[in-house]
Every structure is written in C-alpha cells, then in structure tokens.
C-alpha cells in the first residue's frame, strides 16, 4: 500500500497541495516529497547506528573482559613465582646465625647464663660448626681437651675461644623443642664421672639419644650458669653450645688432619727410658686434686706416682671425687718395654679391676686405664680409675 506524504511549508508551516510548488502564503519553495522507501531508510539509519554502537560496546566489553581474563590466567602465574621467591628469600634471610640463635636462647632459657666475649666471637667466626656434620669438620686447633668444669667456673671469661670435650657423660635429662621451619633445639642435662653437671644446647635432633645414655660431646663453653632444681635451689652448670655428639667412648682423640700432618716434619720417638718419668703426675684434663683442712674435697682429679724400689718400677694411682670418694691402687709393679709400661690391679676400693698402660716419649706421658666392675654395689661403677689415653702433667 502506497503511503501518502503531505507537503508542509518549511517556513510558515502551511499544508501545501500536492501540485503546489511554492507556498501561496509566504512564497517559500515547497519541499520535495519523499518516498516511503526513502523514509524507511532514513528511519533505519539511527537504528543501524544504535545497533552498530551496541555492537561496538559489546566488542569493547569483550575486549575488556577478555583482557581481564588473560591477566588472571597469565598474570597470576607470573606473580606466583616472584611471591614464592620472596618468601623463600625472606625465610632464608630470617634464618638465624649460630650467634643469633644462642643469644635468643640466652634471653629465653630457664637456665641463667651470659655468653662470654670469646664465645661470642667464636660463634660468629665458626657458624658452620653448630652443628658440625662430621668430626672431620672440626679442626684440631679449635679444640682444647684440657678444659674442664672447674676451669670454666674459676673464670669463664678466659674461655670460649676453644671447644671442649665431654667424654662418656651420662644423660640425666633430654628435651627436644621446635623452633619453627622444621628446626629443633635439643637440650641435655649431662653429668661427668666427677658428678659435675653441664647443660648443652644442640641445634638439631638427636634421634638415638635418650635419658640414661652415655655420650661424647664436643661443645663450646658459653659460660657458667645455673638453673632452679626441684628443691627450689640453684644448680650450677657449665653451659655449652653443642657442636658434635656421638655415643659414649666412640669419639676418639682430636689430631691434626692428614694434610696438616703431611706438611709437618715427622718427629722421631725418643726412647728416653722410664727413669726420666719418675715422680708425681696428674691427668691434665681432670686437674690436680686438692683437699681442704677439714678433709673436704676442694677440687677433684687423678694422680700418678711413678717410682723405683730396688730393681722394680712401681705405680700408685688415685682418683679423688667431689663427694670425697677415693679410688686408688698402690705399689703396682710395672712391666717396662721400650716406651711402654704396663700393669694390672685386682681391687681399687670400689670393686673394680683392670689394666693400666703408661706411654712415655719425648717428655710426654699418657695413661690408659680400664675399670671392670666385679659386682654392682650402689655407685660402684661411678667411682673408678678409667682413663682413655689421657695426657699427664708433671707436678711442680
């Protein structure tokens, strides 16, 4: 159906007849009539523009959303790795050094102690030894086996620049505590043959060590200290930073490494005879025993007396403990061969028997003594003459 379109004057608004070419009112030329198709096209154009604008909006939204999704997919994977790296680096940077660890323990432990200046420097310079992975990691020049409990208590500020060795000490108590990041601190309350107590802090776990076990310990004396016992009294202890620990009597001695030994000239053993070693000696690591005016033990230790009667060389050996317990043998005949002198005993006063060997050369004397318990009386195995190739010092 054909649509009829009216002509309207564009100036005055008068409706014009179809055959009028000019407005009879104002003389303005009449507008040309448009066909329905032309009108539809004109009306359709805004719709197309609207549709095109809507499509464009959809495209923009798709692009924006697509970009956002790409950022989520690829952006997250890129951000994750740096985040993990930062966390790892942070954890590594926050891992405490040996010095920081033992300073933290000092501030928070129930055991009261203060790290000495020398120990402070040692921890700082030898961080990798706490703990040491193997005995070979510990250089012999970093260990002084002559340091004992009484040395530390006499003046702990003089020590801490060398590690000390505890041989075959009994574990009275052992505790294991997590410090985070899968790491642990193990605390040990141990006692030596002279009933002298030590408190050891070891960075790590000791899976095969339990109460009543016997262990050998290489550790740095941090200072003397104390803790409150069950009787609400203070127990005095030497506090150690544990470096290396093995079952009792398995550590062996500390000597220079094979490379160090190879670079040094070999010193010939001088066969100077036992006559040069007659006199009074004491085991260096144990110290010289001392008894007070009232018979009380001031300091414990083990002494040896080597002397000659007629054609025989003889030995007296005695050990004095803090509890005034005395273990000793007298007049043992020595069998001398080269730079060795051997003997045996059947009773030391505490139901022990065993063998004694003296090794002497180049002015140095060492003693090895075994102690076999013949019965099991109370404390019977606690007091004995046992010594494992211990260095001796001449008295005077």
C-alpha positions in Angstrom: 0.0 0.0 0.0 1.4 3.3 -1.1 1.8 5.8 1.7 0.8 9.4 1.1 3.1 12.1 2.3 1.8 15.7 3.0 3.9 18.7 1.9 4.4 21.3 4.6 5.9 24.7 4.1 9.2 24.7 5.9 8.9 28.4 6.8 5.3 29.1 7.8 4.1 25.5 8.3 1.1 25.8 5.9 -0.1 22.4 4.4 0.5 22.6 0.7 -1.3 20.8 -2.1 0.5 18.1 -4.0 0.6 20.3 -7.1 1.9 23.4 -5.3 5.5 24.1 -6.0 5.5 27.3 -3.8 3.7 28.3 -0.6 0.9 30.6 -1.5 1.2 32.2 1.9 4.9 33.1 2.1 6.2 32.1 -1.3 8.7 29.6 0.0 9.5 26.8 -2.4 7.6 23.7 -1.5 9.7 20.7 -0.2 10.1 17.7 -2.5 8.0 14.7 -1.3 10.0 11.6 -0.2 9.1 8.0 -0.9 8.2 5.5 1.8 11.4 3.6 1.0 13.4 6.8 1.4 11.7 7.4 4.8 12.3 3.9 5.9 15.9 4.2 5.0 16.1 7.5 7.0 14.4 5.9 10.0 16.5 2.8 9.8 19.8 4.7 9.8 19.6 5.7 13.5 18.7 2.0 14.3 21.7 0.9 12.4 23.8 3.4 14.3 22.3 2.2 17.6 23.0 -1.4 16.6 26.5 -0.5 15.5 27.1 1.3 18.8 25.7 -1.6 20.7 27.9 -4.0 18.8 30.9 -1.7 19.4 30.0 -1.7 23.1 29.8 -5.4 23.1 33.2 -5.6 21.4 34.7 -3.3 23.9 33.2 -5.2 26.8 34.5 -8.5 25.3 37.9 -7.0 24.8 38.0 -5.7 28.4 36.7 -8.9 29.9 39.0 -10.9 27.7 41.9 -8.8 28.7 40.9 -9.2 32.3 40.7 -13.0 31.9 44.1 -13.1 30.3 45.5 -11.1 33.1 44.0 -13.5 35.6 45.3 -16.5 33.7 48.8 -15.3 32.8 49.3 -12.6 35.3 48.7 -14.9 38.3 51.2 -17.4 37.1 53.8 -14.7 36.7 53.1 -13.2 40.1 53.2 -16.6 41.9 56.8 -17.3 41.3 58.2 -14.0 42.5 56.0 -14.3 45.5 57.3 -17.7 46.3 60.9 -16.5 45.7 60.3 -13.6 48.0 59.0 -15.9 50.7 62.0 -18.3 50.3 64.4 -15.4 50.3 62.7 -14.0 53.4 62.8 -17.3 55.2 66.5 -17.7 54.3 67.3 -14.1 55.3 65.4 -14.7 58.6 67.3 -17.9 59.4 69.3 -17.1 62.5 73.1 -17.5 62.6 74.6 -19.6 65.4 75.3 -16.4 67.4 71.8 -15.1 67.0 70.4 -18.5 67.9 72.3 -18.8 71.1 71.7 -15.1 72.0 67.9 -15.9 71.6 68.3 -19.0 73.8 70.2 -17.0 76.4 67.4 -14.5 76.6 64.6 -17.0 76.9 66.0 -20.1 78.6 65.2 -21.2 82.2 69.0 -21.7 82.5 70.6 -18.5 83.5 73.8 -17.7 81.6 75.6 -14.9 79.7 77.7 -15.7 76.6 81.3 -14.6 77.2 83.1 -12.3 74.8 85.4 -15.1 73.5 82.4 -17.4 72.9 80.6 -14.6 71.1 83.5 -14.2 68.6 83.8 -18.0 68.2 80.2 -18.4 67.3 80.4 -15.5 64.8 83.5 -16.9 63.1 82.6 -20.6 63.1 78.9 -20.5 62.3 79.1 -23.8 60.3 80.2 -25.8 63.4 76.9 -25.5 65.2 76.2 -28.2 64.5 79.2 -29.9 62.7 78.2 -32.6 60.2 81.2 -34.8 61.0 84.1 -34.9 63.4 86.4 -34.1 60.5 84.7 -30.7 60.1 86.2 -29.7 63.4 89.9 -28.7 63.1 92.1 -30.0 65.9 93.3 -26.5 66.6 89.8 -25.4 67.6 89.6 -28.0 70.4 91.3 -27.9 73.8 90.8 -31.2 75.7 92.4 -29.8 78.8 89.5 -27.5 79.6 87.4 -28.9 82.5 84.4 -27.9 84.6 86.5 -26.2 87.3 88.4 -24.1 84.7 85.1 -22.6 83.5 83.8 -21.9 87.0 87.1 -20.3 88.1 86.9 -17.7 85.4 84.6 -18.3 82.4 85.7 -15.1 80.7 89.0 -16.8 79.9 87.3 -19.4 77.8 85.1 -19.7 74.7 87.8 -19.4 72.1 88.2 -23.2 72.0 85.8 -26.0 72.2 86.0 -28.6 75.0 85.3 -32.4 75.0 83.0 -34.2 77.4 83.8 -37.9 77.4 81.3 -40.6 78.2 79.0 -38.3 80.2 75.6 -39.6 81.4 72.4 -38.0 80.0 70.2 -37.1 83.0 67.6 -35.3 81.1 67.0 -34.6 77.4 64.4 -32.2 75.9 63.5 -31.5 72.2 61.7 -28.3 71.2 60.6 -27.0 67.8 61.8 -23.5 66.9 59.8 -23.4 63.6 60.6 -24.0 59.9 61.2 -27.7 60.8 64.1 -26.9 63.0 64.7 -28.1 66.6 66.8 -27.3 69.7 67.7 -30.3 71.9 68.7 -29.6 75.5 70.7 -32.1 77.5 71.5 -32.1 81.2 74.6 -34.3 81.5 77.0 -35.3 84.2 80.6 -36.5 84.1 82.3 -39.1 86.2 83.1 -36.5 88.9 79.3 -35.7 89.1 79.9 -32.3 87.6 76.9 -31.1 85.6 76.7 -29.5 82.2 73.8 -28.0 80.2 74.1 -28.5 76.5 72.1 -26.7 73.8 72.3 -28.6 70.5 70.8 -27.1 67.2 69.1 -30.2 65.8 67.6 -33.5 66.8 69.3 -36.5 68.4 67.0 -39.3 67.4 69.0 -42.1 69.1 69.9 -40.4 72.3 67.8 -40.8 75.5 67.9 -40.4 79.2 70.5 -42.6 80.9 72.5 -42.9 77.7 76.2 -42.1 77.7 77.6 -39.7 75.1 80.7 -38.0 73.9 80.2 -34.2 73.3 82.3 -31.6 71.5 80.9 -28.2 72.5 81.8 -24.6 73.0 81.7 -23.4 76.7 79.4 -20.3 76.6 79.7 -19.5 80.3 79.0 -20.8 83.7 75.3 -20.8 84.6 72.6 -22.1 86.9 69.0 -23.3 86.9 66.4 -23.9 89.7 66.1 -27.5 90.6 63.0 -29.3 92.1 64.1 -28.3 95.6 63.9 -24.6 94.5 67.6 -24.4 94.8 70.2 -23.3 92.2 72.2 -26.0 90.5 75.4 -24.7 89.0 76.3 -25.9 85.5 78.7 -25.2 82.6 76.6 -24.2 79.6 77.7 -25.5 76.2 76.8 -24.9 72.6 76.8 -28.4 71.2 78.8 -28.9 68.0 79.2 -32.7 67.6 77.8 -35.6 69.6 78.3 -39.4 69.4 77.7 -42.4 71.7 80.0 -42.6 74.7 83.6 -43.7 74.2 83.4 -43.6 70.4 84.7 -40.1 69.7 88.4 -40.8 69.7 91.1 -38.1 70.0 91.5 -34.9 68.1 94.6 -34.8 66.0 95.7 -32.7 63.1 94.2 -33.5 59.7 96.1 -35.8 57.3 97.0 -32.8 55.2 98.3 -30.8 58.1 100.3 -33.8 59.4 101.8 -34.4 55.9 103.1 -30.9 55.8 104.9 -31.2 59.1 108.2 -33.0 59.6 107.9 -36.3 61.4 109.3 -36.2 64.9 111.2 -39.3 65.8 110.1 -41.1 69.0 112.9 -40.7 71.6 113.4 -43.8 73.6 114.4 -41.9 76.7 113.6 -44.5 79.3 111.1 -44.6 82.2 113.7 -43.1 84.6 113.0 -39.7 83.1 109.4 -40.0 84.1 109.8 -40.9 87.8 107.9 -38.6 90.1 104.4 -37.2 90.6 101.9 -36.6 87.8 98.2 -35.7 87.4 95.8 -36.3 84.5 95.7 -32.9 82.7 92.1 -33.0 81.7 91.0 -33.8 85.3 93.2 -31.3 87.0 95.2 -31.6 90.2 93.1 -32.7 93.2 93.0 -30.7 96.3 91.8 -31.5 99.8 90.8 -28.8 102.4 91.9 -28.6 106.0 88.8 -30.5 107.2 89.2 -33.3 104.7 86.7 -31.9 102.2 87.3 -32.1 98.5 88.2 -28.7 97.1 88.9 -30.0 93.6 88.8 -33.5 92.1 91.4 -35.2 89.9 93.5 -38.2 89.3 97.2 -38.5 90.3 100.0 -40.9 89.4 103.2 -41.6 91.3 106.0 -43.5 89.4 108.9 -44.6 91.5 111.6 -47.3 91.8 112.1 -49.8 94.6 115.2 -51.9 94.1 115.2 -53.2 90.6 111.4 -52.7 90.2 109.5 -49.7 88.8 106.2 -49.2 90.6 103.0 -47.1 90.3 100.5 -45.6 92.7 97.3 -44.2 91.1 94.4 -42.5 92.8 91.3 -40.6 91.9 89.6 -38.1 94.2 85.9 -37.2 93.6 83.9 -34.2 94.8 81.9 -36.3 97.1 85.2 -37.2 98.9 85.1 -40.6 97.4 88.6 -42.0 96.9 89.6 -44.7 94.4 93.2 -45.9 94.4 95.8 -48.6 93.9 99.3 -48.7 95.4 102.6 -50.5 94.7 101.7 -51.9 91.3 104.7 -53.4 89.6 105.3 -52.0 86.1 106.5 -54.2 83.2 108.6 -51.8 81.1 109.2 -52.4 77.4 110.6 -49.6 75.2 108.4 -46.6 75.7 105.5 -48.6 77.4 105.0 -49.7 81.0 102.0 -52.0 81.8 100.5 -53.4 85.0 97.1 -54.6 86.3 95.1 -54.4 89.5 92.5 -56.5 91.2 90.8 -54.1 93.6 90.7 -50.3 93.7 88.5 -49.9 96.8 85.3 -49.8 94.7 85.2 -53.4 93.5 86.9 -52.6 90.2 89.7 -54.4 88.5 91.6 -53.6 85.3 94.8 -52.9 83.4 96.9 -49.7 83.3 99.3 -48.7 80.5 101.8 -45.8 80.6 103.1 -44.4 77.3 106.1 -42.1 77.5 108.2 -40.4 74.8 109.6 -37.0 74.0 108.9 -35.8 77.5 105.2 -36.6 77.3 103.3 -39.1 79.4 99.9 -40.7 78.7 97.9 -43.1 80.7 95.2 -45.6 79.7 93.3 -47.4 82.4 90.4 -49.9 82.2 87.9 -50.5 85.0 85.8 -53.6 85.2 83.1 -53.7 87.8 83.2 -57.0 89.7 79.9 -56.5 91.5 77.1 -54.0 91.4 77.0 -52.1 94.7 75.4 -48.7 95.0 77.5 -46.2 92.9 80.1 -49.0 92.4 80.5 -48.2 88.7 80.6 -44.4 89.3 84.0 -44.3 91.0 86.9 -45.8 89.1 90.3 -45.1 87.6 89.2 -45.3 84.0 91.2 -43.2 81.6 91.4 -43.3 77.8 94.9 -42.3 76.6 94.8 -39.2 78.9 97.7 -36.7 78.9 99.5 -36.2 82.2 101.2 -33.2 83.6 104.2 -33.4 86.0 103.6 -31.9 89.5 105.8 -28.9 90.3 
